[in-house]
Amino acid sequence: MTPGLWELVLRGTWTTVQLLVCSALLAGAVSFVVGVARVHRRWAVRFLAGFYTEVFRGISALLMIFWVFFVLPLAFGWQLVPLWAGTLALGLTYGAYGAEIVRGALNAVDPAQAEGGIALSFTPWQRMRLILLPQAVPETVPSFCNLLVELLKGTALVSVMGMGDLAFSGNLVRLALQESAEIYGYVLLIYFVIAFVLTRLMKGLERRLKAGVAR
């Protein structure tokens, strides 16, 4: 490939990384807020959190991107730039899956731990912050690692908006060179390298969190 085409691919890679980071931060925030709400003592809070989870798990991420980028502007008269539209659609969609990971981890903590907090006159928020979450969070890391890799692959969906991510840029280069195998081979390799780095970082985070719980 010519230097200009390589530059196009590298810009697409940078766009994909930006989208991945932004949508992962949003999905992580949604995961913990909704996941904690799923085990709330009040029925109404659990119902609303469960309703959100079921709705967004049942909607295709591609369809969410269409709605956020193409439909909402018709309804409200304003339009997000592609990066923020993709962040919102992917963050809300994958956050619903993450919420179930958090809920499962919280439910897996020994009930005696929470009962000990009650005996110490901790408030519900203190029990969650000081007892339940420190034990549950390390157990969520392997599942969140898988979800993060899935989110990376899901970023390719934003190409339907004409956003210059890695998949979109790779397709432009393919059209310019009329060489599918070579270009898509490079694109696959870049996705693999990003995913590999993510898994290494998450494994390191898991070790540190579990060491903290042990101490």
C-alpha positions as CSV (number, residue, x, y, z in Angstrom):
1,M,0.0,0.0,0.0
2,T,1.0,3.6,-0.6
3,P,1.8,5.8,2.4
4,G,-1.4,7.7,1.9
5,L,-3.5,4.6,2.1
6,W,-1.6,3.5,5.2
7,E,-2.4,6.8,6.8
8,L,-6.1,6.3,6.0
9,V,-6.0,2.9,7.8
10,L,-4.1,4.4,10.8
11,R,-6.7,7.2,11.1
12,G,-9.4,4.6,11.0
13,T,-7.6,2.6,13.8
14,W,-7.4,5.7,15.9
15,T,-11.1,6.5,15.4
16,T,-11.9,2.9,16.4
17,V,-9.8,3.2,19.6
18,Q,-11.5,6.5,20.5
19,L,-14.9,5.0,20.0
20,L,-14.0,1.9,22.0
21,V,-12.8,3.9,24.9
22,C,-15.7,6.3,25.0
23,S,-18.4,3.6,24.6
24,A,-16.6,1.4,27.1
25,L,-16.6,4.2,29.7
26,L,-20.3,4.8,29.1
27,A,-21.1,1.0,29.2
28,G,-19.1,0.6,32.4
29,A,-21.0,3.4,34.1
30,V,-24.4,2.0,32.9
31,S,-23.4,-1.5,34.0
32,F,-22.7,-0.6,37.6
33,V,-25.6,1.8,38.0
34,V,-28.1,-0.5,36.5
35,G,-26.5,-3.6,38.0
36,V,-26.7,-2.2,41.5
37,A,-30.3,-1.1,40.9
38,R,-31.1,-4.7,39.9
39,V,-30.5,-5.8,43.5
40,H,-32.0,-2.7,45.1
41,R,-34.4,-3.4,48.0
42,R,-37.2,-1.4,46.4
43,W,-39.3,-3.2,43.9
44,A,-39.9,-0.1,41.6
45,V,-36.1,0.4,41.2
46,R,-35.5,-3.3,40.4
47,F,-38.4,-3.1,37.9
48,L,-37.1,-0.1,36.0
49,A,-33.6,-1.5,35.9
50,G,-34.8,-4.8,34.7
51,F,-37.0,-3.2,32.1
52,Y,-34.0,-1.2,30.7
53,T,-31.9,-4.4,30.7
54,E,-34.5,-6.5,28.8
55,V,-35.2,-3.8,26.3
56,F,-31.6,-3.0,25.4
57,R,-30.5,-6.6,25.4
58,G,-33.4,-7.4,23.0
59,I,-32.5,-4.6,20.5
60,S,-29.8,-5.0,17.9
61,A,-26.8,-2.6,18.3
62,L,-27.0,-1.9,14.6
63,L,-30.6,-0.9,14.9
64,M,-29.8,1.4,17.9
65,I,-27.2,3.1,15.8
66,F,-29.8,3.7,13.1
67,W,-32.2,5.1,15.6
68,V,-29.7,7.4,17.4
69,F,-28.1,8.7,14.2
70,F,-31.0,8.7,11.6
71,V,-34.3,8.7,13.5
72,L,-33.8,10.9,16.5
73,P,-32.8,13.9,14.4
74,L,-36.1,13.7,12.6
75,A,-38.0,13.6,16.0
76,F,-36.0,16.3,17.9
77,G,-34.4,18.4,15.2
78,W,-30.8,17.9,16.3
79,Q,-28.1,15.3,15.4
80,L,-25.1,14.0,17.2
81,V,-21.8,13.7,15.5
82,P,-21.0,10.1,14.4
83,L,-18.5,9.5,17.3
84,W,-21.0,10.5,20.0
85,A,-23.9,8.8,18.3
86,G,-21.9,5.6,18.1
87,T,-20.8,6.0,21.7
88,L,-24.4,6.5,22.9
89,A,-25.8,3.5,20.9
90,L,-23.0,1.1,21.8
91,G,-22.6,2.2,25.4
92,L,-26.3,1.8,26.2
93,T,-26.6,-1.5,24.4
94,Y,-23.5,-3.2,25.9
95,G,-24.2,-1.6,29.2
96,A,-27.3,-3.7,29.5
97,Y,-25.2,-6.8,29.2
98,G,-22.7,-5.5,31.7
99,A,-25.5,-4.8,34.2
100,E,-26.3,-8.5,34.3
101,I,-22.7,-9.3,34.9
102,V,-22.7,-6.9,37.9
103,R,-26.0,-8.2,39.2
104,G,-24.7,-11.8,39.1
105,A,-21.5,-10.9,40.9
106,L,-23.4,-9.1,43.6
107,N,-25.7,-12.0,44.1
108,A,-22.7,-14.4,44.3
109,V,-21.3,-12.7,47.4
110,D,-21.9,-14.7,50.5
111,P,-25.1,-13.3,52.2
112,A,-23.4,-13.5,55.5
113,Q,-21.1,-10.7,54.4
114,A,-24.1,-8.3,54.1
115,E,-25.6,-9.6,57.4
116,G,-22.3,-8.7,59.1
117,G,-22.7,-5.2,57.7
118,I,-26.2,-5.0,59.1
119,A,-24.9,-6.2,62.5
120,L,-22.4,-3.3,62.4
121,S,-25.3,-0.9,61.7
122,F,-24.0,0.0,58.2
123,T,-26.5,1.7,55.9
124,P,-27.4,0.0,52.6
125,W,-25.0,2.2,50.7
126,Q,-22.2,1.5,53.1
127,R,-22.8,-2.2,52.8
128,M,-22.7,-1.9,49.0
129,R,-19.6,0.3,48.9
130,L,-17.5,-1.3,51.7
131,I,-18.6,-5.0,51.6
132,L,-20.4,-6.1,48.5
133,L,-18.7,-4.2,45.6
134,P,-15.1,-4.8,46.8
135,Q,-15.8,-8.6,46.7
136,A,-18.0,-8.6,43.6
137,V,-15.9,-6.3,41.3
138,P,-12.9,-8.7,40.9
139,E,-15.3,-11.5,39.8
140,T,-16.7,-9.3,37.1
141,V,-13.4,-8.7,35.3
142,P,-13.3,-11.9,33.2
143,S,-16.8,-11.4,31.9
144,F,-16.2,-7.7,31.3
145,C,-13.0,-8.7,29.4
146,N,-15.1,-10.8,27.0
147,L,-17.7,-8.0,26.8
148,L,-15.0,-5.4,26.0
149,V,-13.7,-7.6,23.1
150,E,-17.3,-7.9,21.8
151,L,-17.6,-4.2,22.0
152,L,-14.4,-3.8,20.0
153,K,-15.9,-5.9,17.3
154,G,-19.2,-4.0,17.6
155,T,-17.5,-0.7,16.8
156,A,-17.4,-1.9,13.1
157,L,-21.1,-1.3,13.0
158,V,-20.6,2.5,13.0
159,S,-19.4,2.3,9.4
160,V,-23.1,2.4,8.4
161,M,-23.0,6.1,9.4
162,G,-20.1,6.8,7.1
163,M,-17.8,7.1,10.2
164,G,-14.2,6.6,9.3
165,D,-13.4,3.8,11.7
166,L,-11.1,0.9,10.9
167,A,-13.7,-1.2,9.1
168,F,-14.8,1.8,6.9
169,S,-11.3,2.9,6.1
170,G,-10.3,-0.7,5.2
171,N,-13.2,-0.9,2.8
172,L,-12.2,2.4,1.2
173,V,-8.6,1.1,0.7
174,R,-10.0,-2.2,-0.7
175,L,-12.0,-0.3,-3.3
176,A,-9.0,1.8,-4.2
177,L,-6.6,-1.2,-4.6
178,Q,-9.2,-3.8,-5.7
179,E,-7.4,-6.3,-3.4
180,S,-9.6,-7.8,-0.7
181,A,-7.5,-10.5,0.8
182,E,-4.5,-8.3,1.6
183,I,-6.4,-5.4,3.0
184,Y,-8.9,-7.4,5.1
185,G,-5.9,-9.4,6.3
186,Y,-4.3,-6.2,7.7
187,V,-7.7,-5.1,9.2
188,L,-8.1,-8.5,10.9
189,L,-4.6,-8.3,12.3
190,I,-5.2,-4.8,13.7
191,Y,-8.4,-5.9,15.4
192,F,-6.6,-8.9,16.9
193,V,-3.8,-6.8,18.2
194,I,-6.2,-4.4,19.9
195,A,-8.2,-7.3,21.4
196,F,-5.0,-8.9,22.6
197,V,-3.8,-5.7,24.4
198,L,-7.2,-5.4,26.0
199,T,-7.2,-9.0,27.3
200,R,-3.7,-8.5,28.8
201,L,-4.7,-5.2,30.5
202,M,-7.8,-6.8,31.9
203,K,-5.9,-9.8,33.2
204,G,-3.5,-7.5,35.0
205,L,-6.4,-5.6,36.5
206,E,-8.0,-8.8,37.7
207,R,-4.8,-9.8,39.5
208,R,-4.5,-6.5,41.2
209,L,-8.1,-6.4,42.3
210,K,-8.0,-9.9,43.7
211,A,-4.7,-9.2,45.5
212,G,-6.4,-6.2,47.1
213,V,-9.3,-8.3,48.3
214,A,-6.9,-10.9,49.7
215,R,-5.2,-8.2,51.7
